[in-house]
Structures are given as structure tokens and as C-alpha cells.
Amino acid sequence: MPVTIRDVATASGVHMSTVSRTFSAPHLVNPETRSRVLAIAEQLGYRPNRAARALITGRTHNLGLIVADLANPFFPPLIKAAEGQARQRDHHIFVADANEDPLVEEELVLAMAKQVDGVLLCSPRMSNSVIEQLSRDVPLVVVNRSIPGLPCVVMDVGQGARRAVEHLVELGHRQLALLGGPRGSWTNREIRRSAVAAARLAGAELAIISPNPPTEEGGYAAAELVVRDPATAVLAYNDLMAIGLLEGLDELGVGVPDQVSVVGIDDIELARRTRPKLTTVATPAGAAGRAAVDMLLQHGDDRRTTAQAVLQTELVVRESTAPPSAAAAGAETSNRE
């Protein structure tokens, strides 16, 4: 027969309500008593019934996590870190893929609302007004996007884009291109805003090639547009697009970095395996996942919270960037004249 809460209470010498509080509200139980109950529960093999606990406490100890595109390698490290952090805090995570569709995102939040204690929205495509409305139905923490009045965990991609432009200018590039991401993306706006400002400050020109799907195919399709532009260096919205661009340029006979330098953003695992290896802006996806779980559990019941965490990014220089070649530099000068 399965071990019951009564068995644990009898063996521990406490009331059943004390055992229940040990698992549902441990901070309300004397530390010595709590340790004894947990030790006996482990010894007897007792596992609390989550459904029953939810009826008593009103909490499911489940969290929802919705990502823009599960196929994007940026998200798995974030998901894995969030799941690990949630497990340490006696919670489980349900993961859902919105497939870059804001309507699907909204449907998923509403479907999860009654089954979880809160939802992590990762790189959402919904409008701010829709997200604000949904936050009245279920506690939300937004990841990779800043929304005034809502708890958010953001990675400073603006700082990363600025550093990427500075790196290219330091190498001698003066004619740059930005391969933008999807329309409506907060990350895309931050990257564009910072890249434009950094290029202007450095006296460099920056062409905007946007919008584009944030995929390898999107980068591949943009290769011809890059070749038509006089740019000697390109900053891409993410690593997937940068990798697609490398493939497209290779097919067009354009050497990287001999003729065009390429920088991505995210530092996904594939960035280390491309030929040439990709220079990129590393974003702390794992740290963001952990911070988002902590923020949701800490502030989930406070709908007025405006907690924000800003995580720093880092430029990782590899093989896909180099000074412009003499031929490219000459063409660049000619184009400016």
C-alpha cells in the first residue's frame, strides 16, 4: 500500500496538518520539526499528492514557459536552466511553442492560466497591450523584452550590438549593414537603435536590411541583398541568420571574412562549429531562465511589481571578422566618392 500523510505524521509524532504544512508552506514549520518530517518522509518513501495539495493551497506548483520558436537553438539552454531552477524550488514547468505567432501565444497563455501558478513569456510577439491584459488573468514574467509595469528579465542586446559595431569599426570597416529580424520584435528594435547610434558616433555608414525571418533560411535568402550593398561587414539579428548568411555568401562565391565580415548574436552551439567560426555577441540565456523562475516565484502574487533584471552580454571574437581586404576597402572608398 502507498505511504500516506497519516503514516508520516504517526512516525514523526506530529499532527497531519504539520506534515501538510511541511510540504506546502515549509517556512511556517519549526526547522527542527521540518527536518524530522522530511527525513521520515524520505525514509518511508512518501510523496505528497500535488493535486490534493493544490486544492488546499490554491497552488499547482506548476509554471508555464512559452517560447517564440522551439526550433531556435537559443531557447533550449534557457528552458533547461529554467526547469532546473524550478525543480530546485519544488515546481515543474510546462513548455509550449508559439511558432512566432502572437495569436498562438495568447491562446497558450489563456489555456495555461488555470493550470499553472504563473507563466514565463520568452521573446513574445504579442503587443504590450495584450500582454498587460493577460497579466490580469495570470502572473507573468517577460523574458527578453522590457514592458513598463511588468516584471521582466532582459539581456542587454543593445550593449552587445554597440560593442559589435565598435569591433567592426576598430577593424577598419566603415560601410556596415544590419540584417534585421522580425517586425514587432523588441530585441530587433534594441539592436537597431544601438547599432545605428554606434555607427553614427563612429562616423560609419549603416544600411538596414529588414525585416527578415529570424531563421537560417532568412539569413540565406538575404545573402544576395548583402552582396548588392557595398557593406564590408554585417551584423545579423541572431546567430541562425548569421549562419544562413555564411552559407548564402559561400554559394555566391563571397569569402568570409576576406570580403565580408559577419557577426551574429546569441552564441549558440552552432556558432562554434561554422567555417569560419562565428564572431558573435553571447547572451546569458541560462542565467535568464533561472532569474525568470526566481522572479516569478518571488513576485507572482504581486500584480503591481515592476521588478526588472538586466543581464550583460559579451562580444566573442572568432574567425568570421577581420580587417577589410584591400579590394573591398577600395570598392568602399569608390562607393563613398
N, C-alpha and C positions, 0 to 999 in steps of 0.2 A: 504494500500500500504506500502511496505517496506520503511524504512527511508534511504535516500541516502546521499552521501557525500555533495551534494548541500544543503540539509536541514540543516546539521550540520554547514556548512560554513555560511549560512544565519543567523542562530540563534546565532552563535558565533561572527558575524561581521568580519569575516576574509575571505580570498580567499580560494577556494577549494584546491589549492596547499599546503596551510598551514595545512589544515586538513589532507591531504595525508601525509605530512612530519611528522605530529604529531604521526602517526601510523607506518610509515616506517623508519623514521630517527629522533626520538624524540630529540636527542642531538642537532639537528640543529634548534630547535624551542625555542623561549624565554620561560623560565619556567612558567611565569605568563600566557602567551598565551596558552601554552601547557595544563596547569591545567584547564583553562577555557574550552578549546575544549574538553578535556576528560570528564569533568563534564557534559557538554551539550550532548555529545555523549551518555553517560550513561543514562542521563535523557530521551533522545529521543529513547533509545533502539537501537542505531546504532551499527552494527557490520561490520568491514571492510571486503571486499571481498579479501580473501587470493590469489585467482587465479589472480585477476586483479593486486594486489599488486606485485605479483611475476613477472608479465610482465613488470612492471615499474622498479622495483628494481633489478631484476635478482635473487631474493632470494625467496625461498619457505617457509621459517620459519618452515621447517620440518627437522628432523635429523633421520638417520638410526642407529639402535643398533642391532648388530649381536652377538649372544651368541653361545658358543660351544655346549651346550645341555640345552634346556629349562626345561627338566625334572629334572635337578640337582638343589636341593634346595638352592645352593649357589647363583644362579643368580637372583631369584625373588626380594630379597631386593635391589640388585644393580639396577635392572630395575625400580623398584618402585621409588627409590631415584632419578634416572636419569630423569624419567618422571616428577616428581615433580619439580626438578630444571629447566628443560626445560620449563615447563608451566609457572613458575615464570618469565621466560625471554621471554615469548610470542612465544614459539616454541612447536612443538609437535613431538613425537617420534614414528617411525615405528619399531616394534621389529620383528626379524627373527631368526629362529633356524637353525644352520648349521648341527646339528646332528653329531658332531665330525668328519665331512667330509671336508677336505681342499678344494676340488673341488667345493662343495656346497657353501662354504664361498666365494670363488672367484666369482662364478656366482651371489650370492646375492649382493656383492659389486657393480658389474657391472650393475645389474638390478636397484639398488637404485641410482646410480651415477647421473642420470638426474632428479631425483625426490626429492632429499634432498640437503641441504646445506653442509652436512658432515656426516661421518659415525663413530660410536664408535665400534671398534672391541674388543670383550671381550674374552680373553683366546683363541686367534686364533690358528688354527692348520696349517695354511699356512706357507711356508718358508719365511724367511726375504726378499729374493729377490722378491718374488711375491707380498708381502705387499708393498714393496718400489715401485714397478711398479704401483700398484693400486693407491698409494698416488699421482701419477701424474694425475690421472683422477678425483679424488675427495678428498677433505680434510679428513684426517683420524686422529683419536686419538686411540692409542692402550692401552687397559686396561689389567692388569695382565700379562704383558710381556714387556720387555725392548728391543727396537730395535734402535741401534745407528742412529741418524739423523732424527728420527721421534718423535713427541710428544707422551709421554707415561705416564700412571698413574699405578704405581705398588705398590703392597702390599708386604712388606718385609718378604716373607715366609722363606727366608734364615735365617734371625734373629729368626723367630719363630721355625724353625726346630732345630737350635742350642740350643735354650732355652729348647725345649722338650727333647733333648738328655741330656742336663745338669741336667734336673729334674730327668730323669730316673737314671742317674749315682749317683746323690745325694741320691736317694732311696736305692742304693746298687747294681743296675743292672750293670753287666759287659759284658753280652752277649746279644747284641741287634740285631734287624732285621728292615730293612726298606722295607715296602711294597710300591713299586714304582707305578707311574701312567703310562699314555700312552707314547709311544715312540714319540719323537718330541715335547714334552711339555716343554716350557721354565720353568714353575713352577716346574715341575718334576726335571729338571736339577739343579735348585736353591736349592731345598730341599735336593737332593742327595749330592751336593757339600758341603753344610753347615753341614749336618748330618755326613758325612764321616770325615770332618775336626774336628768337635766337639768330635766325638768318639775317633779319633786318639789322640787328645790333652788330653783326659781324661784317656787314656790307656784302653779303652773298645774296644771290637770287634763288628763290624757291618756287618751283612750279608745283601746283596741286593737281594730282591725277585722282579724281574721286567723283562719286562713291564707287566702291568695289565690294564684292562679296569677301568676307574675311576668311577665305579658304585658299588652299594651294591652287585650285583651279582659277580663283580670282587673280592671284599673282601671275600665274602662267599667261592668262589672257591679256594682262596689262603689259607684257613684255614689249609688244610692238609699239605701244604708246610711249614707253620709256625710250625706245630706240629713236623714235621720231623727235623726241625732245633733246635739246643739246646738253642735258644734265650729265655730269660725270660721276654722280653719286646719288643713291636713292635710299630714303628711309621708308620702310614699309610699316603698315599698321600693326602687323604681328609677324611672328616667325613663319607661320604657314604661308602667308602671302609672299614673304621674302624667299622662301624655299621654292615656291612656284615660279617666282620671278627668275631665280637662278636657272631653273630648268628651261624656261622660255628663252632667256638670253643665250643659253648654251645652244639651243636649236637654231637660233638666229645667227650664230657664229660670233657672238659678242663675249669677249673674255671678262671674267670677274676674278680679281679686281683690276686686271690690266687695263681694261677700257672703261668699266663702270664698277664703282664700289657699291656694296649693298649692306644695309643694316636692318635687322629685324627688331622685334620687341617681344619679350616673354622668356627667352632662353629655355625653350622646350628641349627634350632629349634629342630630337632630330637635328637641332641646331649644331650639335657637336659631331654629327655624322655626315653632314653635307660635304661636297667637294666643290669649292673650298669650304672649310668650316666657317660657320656664320658668325660674324660680329653682331652682337645683339644687346638689348637692354634687359637685364634679368629682373623679373618681377617676383616677389616673395609669395607665390600662390599658397604654399603650405602654411606659412605664418598667417596669411589672410583667412584661411579656413579655420584655423584654431581660434584666432581672435574673434571671428564672427560667431562661433559657437559660444564662447565666453560672454560676448556682448549680449547675445540673445537670452542666455540663461540668467544673466545679471539684471538686464533691463526689460525683459519680456513683458512683465506686468505693468510697466510704467509707460503708458502710451504718450507721455509728454516728453520723454527723454530725447535729447539731441546729441547723444554720445557719438563721437567720431574718432576713428583711429586712422592715422595716415602712416603707411609703411613705405620706407625708402626703396628706390630702385638702384641698380648698379650697371654701368656700362661694362660689358665683357668683350674685349677686343680679340678677335681671332684672325682668320685669313681672308675674309671677304672684303676688307677695306685696305687701301694703300694710296699713296700719293697718285694724282692723275698722271697718266703717261704723257710724254711729250706730244704725241699726236693728238690726244684728247684735249690737252691744255691748249694746243694751237687752234683746234677747232672751236674751243670755248671762247678764246680771245677773238677769233674771227666773227663768231656769232654776236658777241657783245659790240663789236665795231659796226 
